[in-house]
Amino acid sequence: MQPAIAAFLHTVIYFGIVLGTLIVVHEFGHFIVAKKSGVRIERFSIGFGPPLWSKQWHGTEYRLALVPLGGYVKMYGEQSDEAMGTTEGSFLHQSVWRRIPIVAAGPGFNWLLAIILIAVIHALGVPIEHSVRFGKILDGSAAALAGLQTDDTVVTVDGKSIERIDDFKAHIVASEGRALQLQVDRAGEKLAVPLTPRQDTEAREWRIGVELRPGDIRIQRSDPVTALTQGVVWTWRITTLTIAGFGKIISGAIPLKDSLAGPLGIAREIGRQADQGWRNVVFFAAGISINLAVLNMLPIPVLDGGHLLFFLIEIILGRPLSSRAREMAQRVGMIALAALMVLALSNDVRVFYQDVLQRFFR
């Protein structure tokens, strides 16, 4: 019971750190760009509901609220029906070209955070495989027939040096059943082993029937410029995959019940990543930050993307949408967002009973 409680507490701590960082960075994006644009900030809140702590500083109330699942920046003159003594510092009285970067800054800072996190990971060092070792050899498999043994280390395939599991798998797939010429290291002795992959009739994939393990692991560090470039490339790749994923959800290719996770689901996955080490937690946090950015850019009226859609309409029409039109659109958006939240929480509860309780009481 004690290890389970310790694991639970570690998950809660990691979840609080990750979620808190993502919220603060997102809201700080809105906050700092609004400040630089001359908009008066009335409140910067982390969380919703009754305040647990608040402090007034330089005309802004900084607040930590009871429900930590989000946050907001309250700007002066943000609502059209808001009573104002003066238009100076009012959000709505800024030009549309100033309002756009204020709203876009939240998701933008989440993308920036992902880039920085990945860059830091690569600068500190990423574990890289430098050899491929065989684990369990399945009876009757191609590997067993070739005479391969557990703990054999792959040196070359068809004369080409092999350092990573993915490289070795690529050679197996590309063989299409052709015999491969392996050189393996067995307890310091180099052996030449011909190996003919077999096709799995169900998966239609070429396999050799062996468990692959990374052998020699080394930490590969990058210089700052290379690390930053890797952060940008990784963030772009995950962003495109996330957008494609949302497209599949909307088209029905991926069922909603299998694709949405709420706070419990995220906490559970953070706990799993924490079991693999702090680097995994940072990678996961970067991925969640990208997901948060993409989600907020969806053209749903209550999200940042919805506000940007209103601004685009304002640019096209030459005037803002009426208060009634915005209010009706926001109601529809709230209903859609609430439905997604309920579905995500129901998925969390289902997984909680299937996984977390079993893990806690086993």
C-alpha positions, 0 to 999 in steps of 0.5 A: 500500500505504501508504494502505491501511495507514494506513486499517487503522491508523485503523480499529483505533484508532477501533475500540479507542476505540469498543469500549473506551468502550462496555465501560467505560460498561456495566461502570461502570453495574454497578459504581457502582450496586452500590457505592452499594447497599453491595455489595463489588466484588472486581474491575473488569475490561476484557477477559477472560483473563490480566491485562495490567495490574492495580491494587488500590485501595480493596479492588477489583482494577482489571484490563485483560485480554488479550482486549478483547471485553467486560468484567465486574464481580466482586461479592462473594457473586455465586454461591450456592456461593461461600465467604463469611466474612460476608454483609455486602456480598454481592450475593445477600444484597441484596433483589431490589429492590436487585439489579434496578437493579444488573443493569439499570444496565449497559444503562441506562448504554449508553442514557444514553451514546447520549443524551449522545453525540447531545446533544453532536453537536447542541450542537457542530453538525450539518451541515444542507442548505440547498439541493438541487443537481442532479448528473448528468442521465440521458439521456431522463429526465423531468429531461432532457426538462424541460431541467434541467441539472447544477448547477441549484439547486432554489429552490421546488416548487409555490411551496414553498421547498426546502432538503433532498433529502428534502423534494424527494423527498417532493414527487416521490413525492406528485406521483404523476405530476402536473406539478410547477412548479419554480423553479431557480437557474441561475448566478444566473438564476431559471427556471420549469421544469415537471417531470413525474415518471415511474414506475419500472416495476420499483420502482413509484416516481416518479422524475425521473432525476437525481442529487441533491446537497446544495448549501449546507451549514451547521452548525446548533447547538442549545442544551443543552436542545434538544440533550438532547431530540434525544438522547432522541428519537433514542435512543428511535427507534433503540431501537424500530427495534432491537427491531423488528429483533430481532423480525424476526430471531427471526421469520425475516423477516431472515436471520441471515446478513444481520443479525449482525456480530461485531468484524470487521464492526463494525470495518469499519463504523467504518472506513467511518464514519471516512472520512465524518468524526468525527460519523459515528463518534460517531453510529455509536458511539451506535447500537452502544451502543443495540444493546448495551443492547437485546442485553443486555436479551434474556431469555437467562440469561447476559445481564443480561436473563436475570438480570432474568428470574430476579429476576422469577420470584423476585418471583412465587414469593417465593423464588429459583430453585434453583441447579440450575435457574439452572445449567441455564438458564445452560448453555442460554444459553451454548450459544445465545450461543456459536452466535450468536457463531460465526455472527457471526464466520463472517459477519465472515470472509465479508465480510472476504474479499469486502471488506477484502482487496480494499480492502487489496491493490487 
